């Protein structure tokens, strides 16, 4: 291996690592706030990429029907809960927010010339019919068992993963999707050729991470999420709604996942089940951070990207094995150095 090949591998590793870092941060956020190991995080990557491919080709994202269906289901569940609490006055707002708005969005977008829209508008349309799935899934699948054990929440997460995987095959088919690059070409940096698309991915990922940091540090909702992550009981006593925190963190996780899919769609063909493997690699980065530290999770994700890149060069047949083997020494070290606490003690 010469210096030119090493720089190319570093470029690929950092590009992939930036995506894994975004997913790692989303996984850490969801687990810290809700105690859910969110296995379906990868499905949002696939949904985002394939929805963007559909919009670029001039078609509406098939997930729009899922958003509308789940919106109606959430409206029914919330309406029943409101009637039981004697709060019938909330029904119009519940129906408007959960059922009417998705239907109105579908009608509004249906007649747009999607193929000729500006690229940012195409991204907005793709996100419009993927991101709402986050809070909808939380309300229907996780909120009813929010106080359950971590094991039960994990079982629910696995079930949601398989449902979304099957729906992905139904909506998008077995064929993959790819989108045009944000910008073509690149430039030479020494003996290495840097693609503009790589800079877009790394730059946008850095902006998203910085935006999340500012959100948590300076916004009232971000501080509420931080308080819930540190002490759920204490946050509840201070008037912070655990249900609202759960919906918000699932919304952010869906946004990060869908946008990550849009970022990688120009550089690789994405299939309905591609997101699972990408999500698992983000999970490895999150494990390095102990599912608690955002900086360590991001650093671990970059490490995963570099390890994958160099493994594909030296032993491409075993690159996945090498990447996932990274979990073993990390878990062993944490098992030996961390105080064990039963779930009932939290």
Protein Blocks (a to p, Z undefined) as FASTA:
>chain_A
ZZklmmmmmmmmmmmmmmmmmmmmmmmmmmmmnopacfklmmmmmmmmmmmmmmmnopac
fklmmmmmmmmmmmmmmmmmmmmnopaklmmmmmmmmmmmmmmmmmmmmmpcfklpcfkl
mmmmmmmmmmmmmmmmmmmmmmmmmmmcfklmmmmmmmmmmmmmmmmmmmnombdcdddd
fbgcdddehjaccdfklmmmmmmmmmmmmmmmmmmmmmmklmmmmmmmmommlmmmnopa
fklmmmmmmmmmmmmmmmmmmmmmmmoccdfklmmmmmmmmmmmmmmnoomafklmmmmm
mmmmmmmmmmmmmmmmlmmmmmmmmmmmmmmmmmmmpccddfklZZ
